[in-house]
Structure formats: structure tokens, C-alpha cells
Amino acid sequence: MIDQFFWWCVGVLQYIGAITGMGYNMANIVIFVILQPGLILLFFILWRMEKRKNKSK
């Protein structure tokens, strides 16, 4: 089951790479090296801002 899920994910990345013209490797880099860490950092910053805002009340 995990093997099937892995190959499905590889297929999705290949599809994204083909649609955008980036290729599998570049799609992988954009998603997992740029977008995911960027979103984690964004949500961390938003969480800290909200926490600081609630602390002052």
C-alpha cells in the first residue's frame, strides 16, 4: 500500500513537471525545498504574531 502511494506521488510530480515544463526534478525542488519550508515559516510567523497580539490583551 505504501509502495503504491509512493508511486502515485511520483506520478503526480511527473505530471506537474510535464504540465509546467519544469520536469520532475525541478517540480520536486520547488515543492519540497521552496514552497513547503516557506509555508512552514509563514505559519510560524503568523502564529507568533497572533500569540503576541493575544498576550497584550
C-alpha positions in Angstrom: 0.0 0.0 0.0 2.8 2.5 0.9 4.6 1.5 -2.3 1.5 2.3 -4.4 1.1 5.6 -2.6 4.8 6.5 -3.3 4.5 5.7 -7.0 1.2 7.7 -7.2 3.1 10.7 -5.7 5.9 10.2 -8.2 3.3 10.2 -11.0 1.8 13.4 -9.6 5.2 15.1 -9.6 5.9 13.9 -13.1 2.5 15.2 -14.2 3.2 18.6 -12.5 6.6 18.7 -14.1 5.2 17.9 -17.6 2.4 20.4 -17.3 4.6 23.3 -16.2 7.6 22.3 -18.3 9.9 22.2 -15.3 10.4 18.4 -15.2 10.2 16.0 -12.3 13.3 17.1 -10.5 12.6 20.9 -10.6 9.0 20.3 -9.5 10.3 18.3 -6.6 12.7 21.1 -5.7 10.1 23.8 -6.0 7.6 21.9 -3.8 9.8 20.4 -1.1 12.7 22.9 -0.9 10.9 26.2 -1.5 7.2 26.0 -1.0 6.9 23.7 2.0 9.6 25.4 4.1 8.2 28.8 3.1 4.7 27.9 4.2 6.0 26.5 7.5 7.9 29.7 8.1 4.9 31.8 7.1 2.5 30.0 9.5 5.1 30.1 12.3 5.4 33.9 11.9 1.6 34.3 11.8 1.3 32.1 14.9 3.8 34.2 16.8 2.1 37.4 15.8 -1.2 36.1 16.9 0.3 34.9 20.2 1.9 38.3 20.8 -1.4 40.1 20.0 -3.4 37.9 22.4 -0.7 38.3 25.1 -1.2 42.1 25.2 -4.9 41.8 25.9 
